[in-house]
Amino acid sequence: MDASIAEAAQALAAGDPFGALNRVALRDDPPALALRGIAMAQLGEFARARMLVRRAAAAFGHKQPLARARCIVAEAEIALASRELAWPDKALAAAGATLEAHGDLANVAHVRQLEIRRCLLIGRLDEAERLLAGVDAGPLTAAAAAIHELLAAGIAMRRLRTAVARAALARAEQAASRAGIPALQAEVRQASAVLDMPAARLAWRGEARLIALAEVEALLASDALVVDACRHAVREAGQVVPLARRPVLFALARALGEAWPADVARETLIERAFRARHPDETHRARLRVEMGRLRKALAGLADVAATRHGFALAPRRARDVAVLTRPVEGPHAPVLALLADGESWSSSALSLALGASQRTVQRALDELAEAGRVQATGRGPARRWLMPPVPGFATTLLLPAVLPQG
């Protein structure tokens, strides 16, 4: 490795892309192309970065498998940064195997970290946790150790294990300080701030207020009956009744929870559950049927008692009923939560992360764009969607697959 390449690599490792470009900007040999690509990625020029890294990989060819594998890993990282989540998994796995065969354990760990970050983005928490457990953090560099702890904190936050998340973030801060990379230190500070941001809205004992993740964790661990509008379920002391696929029942449960200990008029329930403002006997008959189904679904947790004017929720063991809702509500809140990271997403990546059809996601994006809440850049396959972060709110409870269902 010549001196300019070595100096450029050191500059990139220190988070100085301009210093790297000053040394290799005019060179077209494979190592220089790869370093230029990584520098452009650090500057946010992802399309240019991907082209340069691909040129480098092609130039290295099969005669230099280690260098080519590193280029494939770099391209995967660029894809992740640009929210291209439909990766060629086999190519990345083959690159990881090549790196391991050549003893490049630092980049093997980097491959695992990329896979974990992707799993977090698309809500595969179990897989992310399994992959993280398989990484030996001992030999990691300071920067890699900071990223490792950030990933551990991210999983813990999504699992609502706030004490574990705080401990991981403290370790990440120490590692980032040792690494001395300003961008990495800023990322740790931003992740730490999420723990103290309002993450949900709580309606309890006649008042409504915003609460942070630690309070959400404490509420779900309490003996209160919680109508959880974040995951559309009713919870009490670890017992969960999922109602995500029964929206009418959940709408009724939420209305009863918000009014508890008072009852809710039949007309109000019909409007909330059936969207009917002028109810007739058919609506009242349907309400009786759905209330019977809700009573059966909540058996063991609560009863649904008929009153003179409507219905009321009657917990069997819990002394309190709380309603937990997202800090930002609306039909497209999960889309906004993903876009709130400040990165630009393709509709296909959003579709993959949300587990929804691309057509459904596109309709949501069009509605949000019409309302001025998101904007598009580029055209055709290069079209991306973005929005500024939601000010003052953590998006943890807006993201897919956040809370366990039991």
Stockholm file with secondary structure:
# STOCKHOLM 1.0

chainA/1-406         MDASIAEAAQALAAGDPFGALNRVALRDDPPALALRGIAMAQLGEFARARMLVRRAAAAFGHKQPLARARCIVAEAEIALASRELAWPDKALAAAGATLEAHGDLANVAHVRQLEIRRCLLIGRLDEAERLLAGVDAGPLTAAAAAIHELLAAGIAMRRLRTAVARAALARAEQAASRAGIPALQAEVRQASAVLDMPAARLAWRGEARLIALAEVEALLASDALVVDACRHAVREAGQVVPLARRPVLFALARALGEAWPADVARETLIERAFRARHPDETHRARLRVEMGRLRKALAGLADVAATRHGFALAPRRARDVAVLTRPVEGPHAPVLALLADGESWSSSALSLALGASQRTVQRALDELAEAGRVQATGRGPARRWLMPPVPGFATTLLLPAVLPQG
#=GR chainA/1-406 SS CCHHHHHHHHHHHTTCHHHHHHHHTTCCSHHHHHHHHHHHHHTTCHHHHHHHHHHHHHHHGGGSHHHHHHHHHHHHHHHHHTTCCCCCHHHHHHHHHHHHHTTCHHHHHHHHHHHHHHHHHTTCHHHHHHHHHTSCCTTCCHHHHHHHHHHHHHHHHHTTCHHHHHHHHHHHHHHHHHHTCHHHHHHHHHHHHHTTSCCEEEEETTEEEEECHHHHHHHHHSSSEEEETTTTEEEETTEEEECTTCHHHHHHHHHHHHHTTSCEEHHHHHHHHHCCSSCCHHHHHHHHHHHHHHHHHTTTTEEEEECSSEEEEEESSCSCEEEEECSSCSTTHHHHHHHTTSCCBCHHHHHHHHTCCHHHHHHHHHHHHHTTSCEEESCGGGCEEECCCCTTCCCGGGSTTCSCCC
#=GC SS_cons         CCHHHHHHHHHHHTTCHHHHHHHHTTCCSHHHHHHHHHHHHHTTCHHHHHHHHHHHHHHHGGGSHHHHHHHHHHHHHHHHHTTCCCCCHHHHHHHHHHHHHTTCHHHHHHHHHHHHHHHHHTTCHHHHHHHHHTSCCTTCCHHHHHHHHHHHHHHHHHTTCHHHHHHHHHHHHHHHHHHTCHHHHHHHHHHHHHTTSCCEEEEETTEEEEECHHHHHHHHHSSSEEEETTTTEEEETTEEEECTTCHHHHHHHHHHHHHTTSCEEHHHHHHHHHCCSSCCHHHHHHHHHHHHHHHHHTTTTEEEEECSSEEEEEESSCSCEEEEECSSCSTTHHHHHHHTTSCCBCHHHHHHHHTCCHHHHHHHHHHHHHTTSCEEESCGGGCEEECCCCTTCCCGGGSTTCSCCC
//
